[in-house]
Amino acid sequence: MAQALRKTSNPVLEDPDHAEIRAVISEETNAFLAEDFERWSASWVQDERTIEVYASQDFGLDAIRGWDAVGSHMRAEFETGS
């Protein structure tokens, strides 16, 4: 059984499109942790389709719609370190 599991491939991990998606997510996360707004924002689609959904103890579940609003909100977050 163990030998059969080792030979089983994972099509998601092998798909080049998925590798590119993982690379973008990784870059977005690393840029956020580095507190680099310009790098972080380069990982986002910057138009009216952009939606940022987040949850917090203070505000519950919320969403910001459109890049202008998302970018403005997050730039302030990066600047204040909130």
Contact map, one row per residue, 1 for C-alpha under 8 A:
1111100000000000000000000000000000000000000000000000000000000000000000000000000000
1111110000000000000000000000000000000000000000000000000000000000000000000000000000
1111111000000000000000000000000000000000000000000000000000000000000000000000000000
1111111100000000000000000000000000000000000000000000000000000000000000000000000000
1111111100000000000000000000000000000000000000000000000000000000000000000000000000
0111111110000000000000000000000000000000000000000000000000000000000000000000000000
0011111110000000000000000000000000000000000000000000000000000000000000000000000000
0001111111000000000000000000000000000000000000000000000000000000000000000000000000
0000011111100100000000000000000000000000000000000000000000000000000000000000000000
0000000111111100000000000000000000000000000000000000000000000000000000000000000000
0000000011111110000000000000000000000000000000000000000000000000000000000000000000
0000000001111110010000000000000000000000000000000000000000000000000000000000000000
0000000001111110011000000000000000000000000000000000000000000000000000000000000000
0000000011111111011000000000000000000000000000000000000000000000000000000000000000
0000000000111111111000000000000000000000000000000000000000000000000000000000000000
0000000000000111111100000000000000000000000000000000000000000000000000000000000000
0000000000000011111110000000000000000000000000000000000000000000000000000000000000
0000000000011111111111000000000000000000000000000000000000000000000000000000000000
0000000000001111111111100000000000000000000000000000000000000000000000000000000000
0000000000000001111111110000000000000000000000000000000000000000000000000000000000
0000000000000000111111111000000000000000000000000000000000000000000000000000000000
0000000000000000011111111100000000000000000000000000000000000000000000000000000000
0000000000000000001111111110000000000000000000000000000000000000000000000000000000
0000000000000000000111111111000000000000001000000000000000000000000000000000000000
0000000000000000000011111111100000000000001000000000000000000000000000000000000000
0000000000000000000001111111110000000000000000000000000000000000000000000000000000
0000000000000000000000111111111000000001001000000000000000000000000000000000000000
0000000000000000000000011111111100000011101000000000000000000000000000000000000000
0000000000000000000000001111111110000001000000000000000000000000000000000000000000
0000000000000000000000000111111111000000000000000000000000000000000000000000000000
0000000000000000000000000011111111111011000000000000000000000000000000000000000000
0000000000000000000000000001111111111001000000000000000000000000000000000000000000
0000000000000000000000000000111111110000000000000000000000000000000000000000000000
0000000000000000000000000000011111110000000000000000000000000000000000000000000000
0000000000000000000000000000001111111000000000000000000000000000000000000000010010
0000000000000000000000000000001111111111000000000000000000000000000000000000010000
0000000000000000000000000000001100111111100000000000000000000000000000000110010000
0000000000000000000000000000000000011111110000000000000000000000000000000000000000
0000000000000000000000000001001000011111111000000000000000000000000000000000000000
0000000000000000000000000011101100011111111100000000000000000000000000000000000000
0000000000000000000000000001000000001111111100000000000000000000000000100000000000
0000000000000000000000000000000000000111111110000000000000000000000000000000000000
0000000000000000000000011011000000000011111110000000000000000000000000000000000000
0000000000000000000000000000000000000001111111000100000000000000000000000000000000
0000000000000000000000000000000000000000011111101100000000000000001000000000000000
0000000000000000000000000000000000000000000111111100000000000000011100000000000000
0000000000000000000000000000000000000000000011111100000000000000011100000000000000
0000000000000000000000000000000000000000000001111100000000000000111100000000000000
0000000000000000000000000000000000000000000011111110000000000000111000000000000000
0000000000000000000000000000000000000000000111111111000000000000111001000000000000
0000000000000000000000000000000000000000000000001111100000000011111001000000000000
0000000000000000000000000000000000000000000000000111110000000011100001000000000000
0000000000000000000000000000000000000000000000000011111000001111000000000000000000
0000000000000000000000000000000000000000000000000001111100001110000000000000000000
0000000000000000000000000000000000000000000000000000111110111100000000000000000000
0000000000000000000000000000000000000000000000000000011111111000000000000000000000
0000000000000000000000000000000000000000000000000000001111110000000000000000000000
0000000000000000000000000000000000000000000000000000000111110000000000000000000000
0000000000000000000000000000000000000000000000000000001111111100000000000000000000
0000000000000000000000000000000000000000000000000000001111111100000000000000000000
0000000000000000000000000000000000000000000000000000111100111110000000000000000000
0000000000000000000000000000000000000000000000000000111000111111000000000000000000
0000000000000000000000000000000000000000000000000011110000001111100000000000000000
0000000000000000000000000000000000000000000000000011100000000111110011000000000000
0000000000000000000000000000000000000000000000011111000000000011111011000000000000
0000000000000000000000000000000000000000000001111110000000000001111111000000000000
0000000000000000000000000000000000000000000011111110000000000000111111100000000000
0000000000000000000000000000000000000000000001110000000000000000011111110000000000
0000000000000000000000000000000000000000000000000000000000000001111111111000000000
0000000000000000000000000000000000000000000000000111000000000001111111111100000000
0000000000000000000000000000000000000000100000000000000000000000001111111110000000
0000000000000000000000000000000000000000000000000000000000000000000111111111000000
0000000000000000000000000000000000000000000000000000000000000000000011111111100000
0000000000000000000000000000000000001000000000000000000000000000000001111111110000
0000000000000000000000000000000000001000000000000000000000000000000000111111111000
0000000000000000000000000000000000000000000000000000000000000000000000011111111100
0000000000000000000000000000000000000000000000000000000000000000000000001111111111
0000000000000000000000000000000000111000000000000000000000000000000000000111111111
0000000000000000000000000000000000000000000000000000000000000000000000000011111110
0000000000000000000000000000000000000000000000000000000000000000000000000001111111
0000000000000000000000000000000000100000000000000000000000000000000000000000111111
0000000000000000000000000000000000000000000000000000000000000000000000000000110111
